[in-house]
Amino acid sequence: PEEPSPLDLSLYTDKDSRKLAEKEYKRIQKLYQAAVKHRESALKDRRKLTEKREKKGFQEREKLRREEEKKRMQGEEKRLKDEEKQRLAVAKEMELRAVTVNPSGPSPDSGARAGSVSEGSAAAPQKPKRDKRFCLLPGDLERGSSGPDKCWVRVYMEGVDEVGAHCGLFFPGPQYASLLGDTTERIQGWVNDDATRRAILDIHSLD
């Protein structure tokens, strides 16, 4: 609002005219002051509204940033888990590939170690490796036993401990194929023997 000009009483010659002019001027002054207050109140409300919108916009942007950061962290965590899972799978596969069944002689690396000894030096006698077992075989605890039952097959697994041998014995691999084939052949022999025995009994019953 525009501020009213100061009152010039020199324009009024008589007393009544001056009083009337002063009264009108006071009324205009009150209207001006009210307009100023209204304008200041409106500006204050506008500033509050602007600040509120800016605050809300900042909160929304911050929320969006946190959500994107959360998604990124979840993706990174999933990637690390997948890499660890793949690493364990590769390690397991390499462990299973190292398994051998019923070795006929000493380990291959013993020959390589013996060959690396310089000529003229006496080769130290190699101590045979002791079997590590994860179970006791029939006959181990019996007194006077000549050894374990011949039906039990010795399975040699290179590079694994008792726990690894126990867990990996029946995984697909050379040791599993050998055990499965031997077991199948043994069961087939039992079936054939039983069939022969039944045939002989049937012949005697006819007599």
C-alpha positions as CSV (number, residue, x, y, z in Angstrom):
1,P,0.0,0.0,0.0
2,E,1.0,3.6,-0.7
3,E,1.6,5.8,2.3
4,P,-0.7,8.9,2.4
5,S,0.9,12.3,2.0
6,P,1.3,14.5,5.1
7,L,-1.7,16.7,5.9
8,D,-1.2,20.4,4.9
9,L,-3.4,22.4,7.2
10,S,-2.4,25.7,5.5
11,L,-4.9,24.9,2.9
12,Y,-7.8,25.2,5.3
13,T,-8.6,28.7,6.6
14,D,-11.5,28.1,8.9
15,K,-11.4,25.9,12.1
16,D,-14.2,23.5,11.1
17,S,-12.6,22.7,7.8
18,R,-9.3,21.9,9.6
19,K,-11.1,19.6,12.0
20,L,-12.8,17.8,9.2
21,A,-9.5,17.4,7.3
22,E,-7.7,16.1,10.3
23,K,-10.5,13.6,11.0
24,E,-10.4,12.3,7.4
25,Y,-6.6,12.1,7.5
26,K,-6.7,10.0,10.6
27,R,-9.1,7.6,8.9
28,I,-6.8,7.3,5.9
29,Q,-3.9,6.7,8.2
30,K,-5.7,3.8,10.0
31,L,-6.6,2.3,6.7
32,Y,-3.0,2.5,5.5
33,Q,-1.7,0.9,8.8
34,A,-4.3,-1.9,8.5
35,A,-3.2,-2.5,4.9
36,V,0.5,-2.7,6.0
37,K,-0.3,-5.2,8.7
38,H,-2.3,-7.3,6.2
39,R,0.5,-7.2,3.7
40,E,3.1,-8.3,6.3
41,S,0.8,-11.1,7.5
42,A,0.3,-12.3,4.0
43,L,4.1,-12.2,3.3
44,K,4.7,-14.1,6.5
45,D,2.2,-16.8,5.6
46,R,3.8,-17.1,2.1
47,R,7.3,-17.5,3.6
48,K,6.0,-20.3,5.9
49,L,4.3,-22.0,3.0
50,T,7.5,-21.8,0.9
51,E,9.6,-23.1,3.8
52,K,7.2,-26.0,4.4
53,R,7.3,-26.9,0.7
54,E,11.1,-26.8,0.6
55,K,11.3,-28.9,3.8
56,K,8.8,-31.5,2.3
57,G,10.8,-31.6,-0.9
58,F,14.0,-32.1,1.0
59,Q,12.4,-34.9,3.0
60,E,11.1,-36.6,-0.2
61,R,14.5,-36.4,-1.8
62,E,16.2,-37.7,1.3
63,K,13.8,-40.6,1.4
64,L,14.4,-41.4,-2.2
65,R,18.1,-41.3,-1.7
66,R,17.9,-43.7,1.3
67,E,15.7,-46.1,-0.7
68,E,18.2,-46.1,-3.6
69,E,21.1,-46.6,-1.1
70,K,19.2,-49.5,0.5
71,K,18.6,-51.1,-2.9
72,R,22.3,-50.7,-3.8
73,M,23.4,-52.3,-0.6
74,Q,21.0,-55.2,-1.1
75,G,22.3,-55.7,-4.6
76,E,25.9,-55.6,-3.4
77,E,25.1,-58.1,-0.6
78,K,23.4,-60.4,-3.1
79,R,26.4,-60.2,-5.4
80,L,28.8,-61.1,-2.6
81,K,26.6,-64.0,-1.5
82,D,26.4,-65.3,-5.1
83,E,30.2,-65.0,-5.5
84,E,30.8,-66.9,-2.2
85,K,28.3,-69.6,-3.2
86,Q,30.1,-70.0,-6.6
87,R,33.5,-70.1,-4.9
88,L,32.3,-72.8,-2.5
89,A,30.8,-74.8,-5.4
90,V,34.1,-74.6,-7.4
91,A,36.1,-75.6,-4.3
92,K,33.8,-78.6,-3.7
93,E,34.1,-79.7,-7.3
94,M,37.9,-79.5,-7.2
95,E,37.8,-81.5,-4.0
96,L,35.7,-84.2,-5.5
97,R,37.9,-84.4,-8.6
98,A,40.9,-85.0,-6.4
99,V,39.3,-88.2,-5.0
100,T,40.8,-91.5,-6.2
101,V,39.6,-95.1,-5.6
102,N,41.8,-98.0,-4.3
103,P,45.3,-96.7,-5.2
104,S,47.6,-99.5,-6.1
105,G,50.8,-97.9,-4.9
106,P,52.2,-94.9,-3.2
107,S,50.9,-91.4,-4.0
108,P,52.2,-89.8,-7.2
109,D,53.9,-87.0,-5.4
110,S,56.2,-89.4,-3.5
111,G,57.9,-90.4,-6.7
112,A,58.3,-86.8,-7.7
113,R,59.9,-86.1,-4.3
114,A,62.2,-89.0,-4.7
115,G,63.3,-88.0,-8.1
116,S,64.3,-84.5,-7.0
117,V,66.9,-85.9,-4.6
118,S,70.4,-85.2,-6.0
119,E,72.5,-88.2,-7.2
120,G,74.9,-89.7,-4.6
121,S,72.7,-88.8,-1.6
122,A,71.1,-91.6,0.2
123,A,67.3,-91.5,-0.1
124,A,65.7,-91.5,3.3
125,P,63.2,-94.4,3.7
126,Q,59.7,-93.2,3.3
127,K,57.3,-93.9,6.0
128,P,54.0,-95.4,4.7
129,K,51.0,-93.2,5.2
130,R,48.6,-94.4,7.9
131,D,45.0,-94.7,7.0
132,K,42.6,-92.3,8.6
133,R,39.2,-93.8,9.2
134,F,35.9,-92.2,10.1
135,C,34.4,-95.6,11.3
136,L,35.6,-98.9,12.7
137,L,35.4,-101.9,10.5
138,P,34.1,-105.4,11.6
139,G,37.0,-107.3,13.1
140,D,39.0,-104.3,14.3
141,L,38.0,-104.8,17.9
142,E,37.8,-108.6,17.8
143,R,40.7,-110.4,19.5
144,G,42.6,-112.8,17.3
145,S,41.1,-111.4,14.1
146,S,43.2,-111.7,11.0
147,G,42.0,-108.4,9.8
148,P,38.9,-106.6,8.6
149,D,36.2,-108.4,6.6
150,K,37.2,-108.9,3.0
151,C,33.7,-107.7,1.9
152,W,34.7,-104.2,3.1
153,V,36.3,-102.2,0.3
154,R,39.1,-99.7,1.0
155,V,38.4,-96.3,-0.6
156,Y,41.3,-93.9,-0.9
157,M,40.4,-90.2,-1.1
158,E,43.3,-87.8,-1.7
159,G,43.5,-84.4,0.0
160,V,40.5,-84.7,2.3
161,D,40.1,-85.4,6.0
162,E,37.7,-87.8,7.7
163,V,34.8,-85.4,7.6
164,G,35.3,-84.6,3.9
165,A,35.6,-88.3,3.1
166,H,32.5,-89.1,5.0
167,C,30.5,-86.3,3.3
168,G,31.9,-86.8,-0.2
169,L,31.9,-90.6,-0.4
170,F,28.6,-90.9,-2.2
171,F,28.9,-87.8,-4.4
172,P,29.1,-88.5,-8.1
173,G,32.7,-89.4,-8.9
174,P,35.1,-92.3,-9.5
175,Q,34.8,-93.7,-6.0
176,Y,31.0,-93.7,-6.3
177,A,31.0,-95.4,-9.7
178,S,33.3,-98.1,-8.4
179,L,31.3,-98.8,-5.2
180,L,28.0,-98.9,-7.1
181,G,29.4,-101.3,-9.7
182,D,30.8,-103.6,-7.1
183,T,27.7,-103.6,-5.0
184,T,25.5,-104.3,-8.1
185,E,27.7,-107.2,-9.1
186,R,27.6,-108.6,-5.6
187,I,23.8,-108.4,-5.4
188,Q,23.5,-110.0,-8.8
189,G,25.7,-112.9,-7.7
190,W,23.4,-113.4,-4.7
191,V,20.4,-113.5,-6.9
192,N,22.0,-116.0,-9.2
193,D,23.1,-118.2,-6.3
194,D,19.6,-118.2,-4.9
195,A,18.1,-119.0,-8.3
196,T,20.4,-122.0,-8.7
197,R,19.6,-123.2,-5.2
198,R,15.9,-123.0,-5.9
199,A,16.3,-124.9,-9.2
200,I,18.2,-127.7,-7.4
201,L,15.5,-127.9,-4.7
202,D,12.8,-128.0,-7.4
203,I,14.6,-130.9,-9.2
204,H,14.9,-132.9,-5.9
205,S,11.2,-132.3,-5.1
206,L,10.2,-133.8,-8.4
207,D,12.1,-137.0,-7.5
